[in-house]
Amino acid sequence: KPSIKCEIRLADAGSERHENTAPFRRYTVKIERLSIPEVCLIYPERYNDNRGFFSEVWNANALSNLGIDITFFQDNHSYSSKAGTLRGLHFQRPPFAQDKLVRCTKGRILDVAVDIRKGSPHFGKWVSAEISAENWTQILVPKGFAHGFITLTDDCEVQYKVSAPYSPNHDANIAWNDPTLSVDWNFSLNEVKLSEKDARAPLLKNTKTGFIYGTQSE
């Protein structure tokens, strides 16, 4: 049985360590919860040598031991040629709601998650983090959140796991510039590049999200 060495780092609760020290293999990961604690950053270890590097970017057993117990359905890969490309804010309604695990493998992005769970103490609030190939950080955006990102450099590649298949009948989006959200995209708004679908997305107040805080719809 492979050994697992995990480290969890909580922004508001200090550090804890869970480890199994059998000699065969080591897996190290750090987790940092953001101000909306359901959203977290995951820092996989990257091992460098004269050839390049190796990194185990997802280990279901280890992360399940740390409270992240998700079965992912598929992996997606997007490429954006220009800085300022904004994709979002997207989500799928239940029963096809998606958890997303996002990483940037080329370039830099600002990744944003908006709480859209009715009754949540954070409803309509958002968190963001810079994700890049350099910092090797991932962001976990759970069900009940609208997700989006903007590219901060040219030639960006983003890869992300989702826990449910794409369903056009449940696919929805919210305006990236909804004034009640006031998301800071850290980019000149006059230079944002959008799809036609995202350019005409409705405001949150006009959107039926299908999520209620504290229920299984999350």
Solvent accessible surface area in square Angstrom, and as a share of the most:
residue,aa,sasa,rsa
1,K,206,0.87
2,P,68,0.43
3,S,6,0.04
4,I,25,0.13
5,K,50,0.21
6,C,0,0.00
7,E,31,0.14
8,I,17,0.09
9,R,87,0.32
10,L,35,0.17
11,A,72,0.56
12,D,126,0.65
13,A,58,0.45
14,G,48,0.46
15,S,80,0.52
16,E,109,0.49
17,R,137,0.50
18,H,78,0.35
19,E,80,0.36
20,N,69,0.35
21,T,112,0.65
22,A,42,0.33
23,P,137,0.86
24,F,156,0.65
25,R,107,0.39
26,R,126,0.46
27,Y,7,0.03
28,T,20,0.12
29,V,0,0.00
30,K,73,0.31
31,I,0,0.00
32,E,41,0.19
33,R,60,0.22
34,L,33,0.16
35,S,95,0.61
36,I,4,0.02
37,P,58,0.37
38,E,59,0.26
39,V,0,0.00
40,C,0,0.00
41,L,15,0.08
42,I,1,0.00
43,Y,57,0.22
44,P,10,0.06
45,E,66,0.30
46,R,72,0.26
47,Y,81,0.31
48,N,108,0.55
49,D,70,0.36
50,N,153,0.78
51,R,211,0.77
52,G,34,0.33
53,F,102,0.43
54,F,119,0.50
55,S,19,0.12
56,E,35,0.16
57,V,33,0.19
58,W,50,0.18
59,N,28,0.14
60,A,50,0.39
61,N,108,0.56
62,A,0,0.00
63,L,0,0.00
64,S,43,0.28
65,N,86,0.44
66,L,20,0.10
67,G,61,0.59
68,I,7,0.04
69,D,115,0.60
70,I,33,0.17
71,T,120,0.70
72,F,37,0.16
73,F,124,0.52
74,Q,62,0.28
75,D,97,0.50
76,N,43,0.22
77,H,107,0.48
78,S,19,0.12
79,Y,112,0.43
80,S,5,0.03
81,S,57,0.37
82,K,109,0.46
83,A,24,0.19
84,G,0,0.00
85,T,22,0.13
86,L,2,0.01
87,R,84,0.31
88,G,0,0.00
89,L,0,0.00
90,H,49,0.22
91,F,8,0.03
92,Q,7,0.03
93,R,71,0.26
94,P,39,0.24
95,P,114,0.72
96,F,67,0.28
97,A,7,0.06
98,Q,26,0.12
99,D,15,0.08
100,K,20,0.08
101,L,5,0.02
102,V,0,0.00
103,R,54,0.20
104,C,2,0.01
105,T,38,0.22
106,K,100,0.42
107,G,23,0.22
108,R,87,0.32
109,I,0,0.00
110,L,15,0.08
111,D,0,0.00
112,V,0,0.00
113,A,0,0.00
114,V,0,0.00
115,D,0,0.00
116,I,0,0.00
117,R,3,0.01
118,K,88,0.37
119,G,70,0.67
120,S,9,0.06
121,P,99,0.62
122,H,55,0.24
123,F,70,0.29
124,G,13,0.13
125,K,122,0.52
126,W,74,0.26
127,V,11,0.06
128,S,39,0.25
129,A,14,0.11
130,E,71,0.32
131,I,0,0.00
132,S,4,0.02
133,A,27,0.21
134,E,146,0.65
135,N,66,0.34
136,W,36,0.13
137,T,5,0.03
138,Q,4,0.02
139,I,0,0.00
140,L,9,0.05
141,V,2,0.01
142,P,23,0.14
143,K,70,0.30
144,G,1,0.01
145,F,8,0.03
146,A,0,0.00
147,H,10,0.05
148,G,1,0.01
149,F,7,0.03
150,I,0,0.00
151,T,0,0.00
152,L,23,0.12
153,T,39,0.23
154,D,76,0.39
155,D,57,0.29
156,C,1,0.00
157,E,47,0.21
158,V,2,0.01
159,Q,52,0.23
160,Y,49,0.18
161,K,43,0.18
162,V,1,0.00
163,S,24,0.16
164,A,11,0.08
165,P,43,0.27
166,Y,133,0.51
167,S,12,0.08
168,P,92,0.58
169,N,136,0.70
170,H,43,0.19
171,D,35,0.18
172,A,10,0.08
173,N,14,0.07
174,I,0,0.00
175,A,8,0.06
176,W,23,0.08
177,N,87,0.44
178,D,2,0.01
179,P,97,0.61
180,T,99,0.58
181,L,8,0.04
182,S,78,0.50
183,V,18,0.10
184,D,92,0.48
185,W,4,0.01
186,N,98,0.50
187,F,51,0.21
188,S,56,0.36
189,L,102,0.51
190,N,150,0.77
191,E,100,0.45
192,V,23,0.13
193,K,87,0.37
194,L,60,0.30
195,S,58,0.37
196,E,137,0.61
197,K,82,0.35
198,D,6,0.03
199,A,67,0.52
200,R,169,0.62
201,A,14,0.11
202,P,57,0.36
203,L,51,0.26
204,L,11,0.06
205,K,153,0.65
206,N,103,0.53
207,T,10,0.06
208,K,170,0.72
209,T,2,0.01
210,G,44,0.42
211,F,3,0.01
212,I,99,0.50
213,Y,92,0.35
214,G,66,0.64
215,T,61,0.36
216,Q,188,0.83
217,S,33,0.21
218,E,54,0.24
